[in-house]
Amino acid sequence: MDNQQHGTSPYTANLSTSALKQMLNVVHDLQNLSENPKYPLLLSELPKTAQVESRHYSVLMGYDFHIDESQQVKLIEVNTNAGGLWFAAQCYQPGAKQFPQKLADSLLNTFLHEYHLFRQDKNSQPQLIAIIDHLPEQQFLYPEMQVFAALFEQAGINTVIIDPSQIEAKNNALFYKNQAIDLIYNRHCDFYLNTPEMQHIAQAWQQQSVCITPNPRVYGLLADKQRMIEWSEPDFLSGLFAPKVATRLQAAIPDTHLLQSLAKDAVWSTRKQ
């Protein structure tokens, strides 16, 4: 229970250099795919919030992999809402109250770079960052949100951890207690901003009046599970990459289907394959 409470495992997982290289290739290839202007044109209809062509990317992307006995990797999912970095950092510095300095600097620069891209101004800095989630104080990773808030505060950026209901929309902007929100670090699981409680944030996103990261655009391009169905289709990637890269990426994408499209008996009989 102690390991569950702290989000870490007592077991060691050995990762070969070969498997790590394959993983990095997948990450790089998918990032290049998301930046290919031909790619969105081939996708199933994206929600309106994912059709917004944002100028920035998405912080703290996560890529989950399965590694077989021969050290070949298969992508399980792409995650634009990856949490747990704080727990991972504590494996190296148990009891620490903040990120290790090198990691902290890198994380802060990542968020600032997102904001610079959004504003198209490398000298700009957000005055207020809102870390949002549904009832954040009740979330398992709330302590991690607090560590991020401390990181931003130490850099001189006012930061709040709030529920979306605490955000007010007015004059085409978002506010918390009458202070304009410049950047939202979105820990909420409504990836497309579809739920009623997120509509004021969705409108601000569509108007590009606030920097939101992670955002619906990147989720739609990379993390929606429908994408893995399309990537696994035989010819989908061949028109978007050089043959060698397409073959490499295809090898890491498992054959993916909607469960409802498959015969139940066939799924059950092959469930362990």
N, C-alpha and C positions, 0 to 999 in steps of 0.2 A: 504493500500500500504506500510505503514511503516513496518508492520510485514512481508510482502512478501520480502521487501528489505533486512531485516535482517535474514530471514530464520527461524523465530520463530513464533509460534502460540500463540494467547492470551488466548487460552482455556486450561483447565487442564484435563488431562486424568488420571483417577484413575486406578491403577494396583494392583490387588489382589496378596497376597502372593502365592496363588495357581497357578495363571497364570504365575507369575515370575518363580516359580519352574519348571513349564512345559517348559518354554522357555529355562532355563538353562540346563535342561535335553536334549532338542533337540540339543543345541549347543555342549554339551559334547558328545552326541551320534554321531553326524555327524563328529566331529573331530576324534573320535575313528574309525569311518568308513573310513575316508580318510587315516588313518594309517594302515588299515588292508591290508596285501599284496594280499589277495584274491580278494579284491574289484575291482581294476583296470582291472582285467582279465574278469570281467563280463560286462564291459561297452561297449557301442557302440564305434566304432573306434575313438580314440582321435587324434586330430591334432598332428603333429610332436613336436610342441613346448610344448604340454601338456604331451608328453611321456617322457620328460626329468625328471629323478628322482632326484629332488633337495634335498639338505640336510637341507634346511630351510623351513619355513612355509609361512605365509602371514600376514602382519601387518593390523590392523584395519579392521578385517572382520565385516560385517554387516549382521544381520538376521532380516528380516521383518516378522511380525506376524499379523494375524487377531485374535481378541478375540471376541467370541460370547457372548450372554447374559448370558450363564451359566458359563462363565469364562473358557471355553475350547479354547485352542489355535490351530491355523492352520498356518503352515509355508507358507508365500507368496513367498519369494525368499531368496536365499543366495547371498550376495554381497561381492565381493573381492575388490571393489573399493569404499568403503563407505566413504563419505565425510559428513561434518556437525558437527564434534565434536567441532570445535571452536565456532560455534553458540550455541551449547548446553552448553558449558562452560560459555559463556557470560550470560546465563540465571541466573547463580549464582553469577557472578561478572560482572555486566553491565559496559561497558566502559573499561574493562581490556585490556591491550595490549599484554598479553601473557597468556599461560595456568596457572592455579593454580599450585603451586609448587609440590604438591603431584602427580597430574596428569602429570605434565611436566616430573618429574623424572621417572614415570612409562612408559611414551611414549618413552623417550630417551633410557631407558633400553630395551624396546621391539625392537627398531631398532638395537641397538648394539648386542642384542642376536641373531637377524637374521644374522648379519654379522659374529658373532662368529661361528654360525653353518655353514655358507657358507665356511668360511676359515678353519673350524675345529681348531680354535685357540681362546681360551677365552680371550687372552690378546691383540688380534688384534683390531685396530680401523680404520675405513675408513678415508682417508685423504680428499676425495671429494665426496659429495653426490649431485646427480642431481635429482631434483624434476621435472618430465616431464609431459607435457600435450600438447594437440594441441592448439597452440596459447594461452599459459597460462594466459597472461595478460587480455585476453578477457573472461576468465571463471568466472562464478558466484562465485566460491569458491577460486578465486585467493587470497583474503585476508587470507584465512586459510593456503594456501601454504606459504605465507609470514611468518605466525606465526610459522609454522614448520621450515622454514629456519632459523628464529631467534633462535629457540630452539637448532638446531644443531650448529649454529655459537657460541652460548654461551658455548657449550661444547668443543669448539676448533676445530670444523669440518667445513672446507670450504664447502659452499653450494651454488648452483645456481638453479634458476627456469628457465627452458628452454623448447623450442620446440624440438622435436626429430631431426628436420633438422639441429639443431645447434651442433649435436653430430657427431664426426668424428670417423670412424673405421680404425684402422691400427695396424699391428703386433698383431692380435688376441685380441685387447683390444679396449675400447671406450675412447674417449678423448673429452674434452671441452677446447678449446684454449690451446692445447698441454699439458694439465694436465689430467692424467689418472683418469677416473671415477671408484670409488670402489663400490658404491652402488647407484642404481636407485630406487627412491621412485616413483612408476608408478601410476600417476593419469589419465593416458590416457585410453580411452574407447575401444581401440583395445586390448581386453583381451588376444587373442591368438597371438598377434604381427603379424598379417597377412597382413596388408596394406603395400603398397610400402614404405611409409615413416618410417616404423618400421623394415624393413628387416635387417639393420645393427645391430639393437638391438636384433632381433630374432636370428641372427647368433651368437652373443656374448652369448646369453642365452643358446643356444644349445651346445656351447663349454664350458659353465660354467666358462667364464672368467670374469663375473661381477655378483654381487649379485643384483637380481631384486626382489622387493617386493612391492605390490602383484605380483604374477607370474602366467604364463599360466598353470603350473601344478596344483596348487590349484584351479584355475578357472575351469579347466577341471574336477576335481574330485568333486567339490562341487557347483560351481556357474552357470555352464552351465545349462540352463533350461531343457535340455534333461535329466539331472540327476533326476529331480523331476518326470518326466514321469516314469523313471525306478524305483525310490523308491516307487511309488504308485502302482506298479504291485504287485499282491497278495503275491507271494512267494519270491520276490527279496531279502528282508531283512532277511528272516528267516534263510538263510544259513550263515549269517554273524554276527549274534548276538545270545545271549541267548534268549530263547522264551520271557521272560518278557520284555527285552529291545526292541526286535523287535516289540512286540505288542505296547509298549509305543511310539516308534518312528512312527510306522505306523499310529497311531491315530492322529498324528500331521501333517501328509502329506495329503493334499487334493488330490482327484482323479484328475490326471493331464493328458491332452492329447494335441497333436498338433491340432490346430484349423482346419487345412486342412484335418485331418483324420476323422472329424465329419460331420454329415449331417447338413446342414445349418438350416433347419427347426427345428431340434431338439435342436440345440444350441440356437436359438432365443426363443423358447418356454420355455426353462429352464434357461434363462439368469439371473434371479433374485434369483435362488435357491442357 
